[in-house]
Amino acid sequence: MKRLAAALYTALALTANAGLADTAALEALRDGDMRKLTFHAEPKELSETAFQTFEGEPMSLDQYQGKHIVLNFWATWCAPCRKEMPHLSELQAELGGDRFEVVTIATGRNPPQGMKDFFAEIGVENLPLYRDPRQGLARKMAVLGLPVTVILDPEGREIARLLGDADWASDSAKAIVSALIGTEG
């Protein structure tokens, strides 16, 4: 824990006035499942492909401009997603706000009632039930399996990606997000 605290302090010090996060400092915060998180050398521009609200209304990631986003692609049939979603919920509960948000998008064939049931069964009440039924956004973002989680910067560019499930409620995950948004989490 002392190593993680020291790494967080270093990351915060390096990113405090830089505007862009120091990738090496962020990588030093990776521990446990977060070792699977890969930071890109340069932010990647994203497609403006729309997805849907739970009710079927068009939605886009542009609505999250100005915030860091942990964007998670999942499905009701995905066992690792069931394991991971409560961790994402905890991350949102602890760090979500004006500078950060967890956004969840069910991609592929996920019946709306099945999505509601999925969240109810695992006790998640604070994450959005967005849908990508034709996988348009998932395809544009090269989501080839589930779950996939990407981190977006406040300009809406992809800065990191993690394939598979992870403990997003871990000290390491919280330290990474805290460093990105400039808090001492």
Backbone hydrogen bonds, N-H to C=O, Kabsch-Sander energy under -0.5 kcal/mol:
donor,donor_aa,acceptor,acceptor_aa,energy
5,A,1,M,-2.6
6,A,2,K,-2.5
7,A,3,R,-2.4
8,L,4,L,-2.6
9,Y,5,A,-2.5
10,T,6,A,-2.4
11,A,7,A,-2.8
12,L,8,L,-2.9
13,A,9,Y,-2.5
14,L,10,T,-2.4
15,T,11,A,-1.9
16,A,12,L,-1.5
19,G,15,T,-0.8
20,L,18,A,-1.0
23,T,21,A,-0.8
26,L,22,D,-2.2
27,E,23,T,-2.9
28,A,24,A,-1.6
29,L,25,A,-0.5
29,L,26,L,-1.3
30,R,27,E,-1.3
34,M,31,D,-1.8
35,R,32,G,-1.9
36,K,33,D,-2.0
37,L,34,M,-1.7
38,T,161,R,-3.0
39,F,37,L,-0.6
40,H,159,I,-2.6
44,K,158,E,-2.8
51,F,59,M,-2.4
52,Q,131,R,-3.3
53,T,57,E,-2.7
56,G,53,T,-1.7
59,M,51,F,-2.2
63,Q,60,S,-1.4
64,Y,61,L,-2.3
65,Q,62,D,-1.8
66,G,154,P,-3.3
67,K,64,Y,-1.7
68,H,99,R,-2.8
69,I,152,L,-2.0
70,V,101,E,-2.0
71,L,69,I,-0.7
71,L,150,V,-3.3
72,N,70,V,-0.6
72,N,103,V,-3.0
73,F,148,V,-3.1
74,W,105,I,-2.0
78,C,75,A,-1.3
79,A,77,W,-0.8
82,R,78,C,-1.6
83,K,79,A,-1.6
84,E,80,P,-2.1
85,M,81,C,-2.6
87,H,84,E,-1.1
88,L,84,E,-1.7
89,S,85,M,-2.3
90,E,86,P,-2.0
91,L,87,H,-2.2
92,Q,88,L,-2.4
93,A,89,S,-2.5
94,E,90,E,-2.3
95,L,91,L,-2.8
96,G,91,L,-0.5
96,G,92,Q,-2.0
97,G,100,F,-3.0
101,E,68,H,-1.7
103,V,70,V,-2.5
103,V,101,E,-0.5
105,I,72,N,-3.0
106,A,130,Y,-2.7
107,T,74,W,-2.5
107,T,105,I,-0.6
108,G,132,D,-2.3
110,N,108,G,-1.1
115,M,111,P,-2.2
116,K,112,P,-2.3
117,D,113,Q,-2.6
118,F,114,G,-2.5
119,F,115,M,-2.2
120,A,116,K,-2.5
121,E,117,D,-2.9
122,I,118,F,-1.4
123,G,119,F,-0.6
123,G,120,A,-0.8
124,V,119,F,-2.5
125,E,123,G,-0.6
130,Y,104,T,-1.3
130,Y,128,P,-0.8
131,R,52,Q,-2.9
132,D,106,A,-2.7
135,Q,132,D,-1.8
139,R,135,Q,-2.6
140,K,136,G,-2.2
141,M,137,L,-1.9
142,A,139,R,-1.8
143,V,138,A,-3.0
144,L,142,A,-0.9
148,V,73,F,-1.3
149,T,162,L,-2.5
150,V,71,L,-2.8
151,I,160,A,-2.4
152,L,69,I,-2.8
152,L,150,V,-0.5
153,D,157,R,-2.7
156,G,153,D,-2.5
158,E,44,K,-2.6
159,I,151,I,-3.2
160,A,151,I,-1.2
161,R,38,T,-2.0
162,L,149,T,-2.9
164,G,147,P,-2.6
168,W,166,A,-1.3
170,S,167,D,-1.5
174,K,170,S,-2.4
175,A,171,D,-2.3
176,I,172,S,-2.3
177,V,173,A,-2.5
178,S,174,K,-2.7
179,A,175,A,-2.4
180,L,176,I,-2.2
181,I,177,V,-2.5
182,G,178,S,-1.0
183,T,178,S,-2.6
185,G,183,T,-0.9
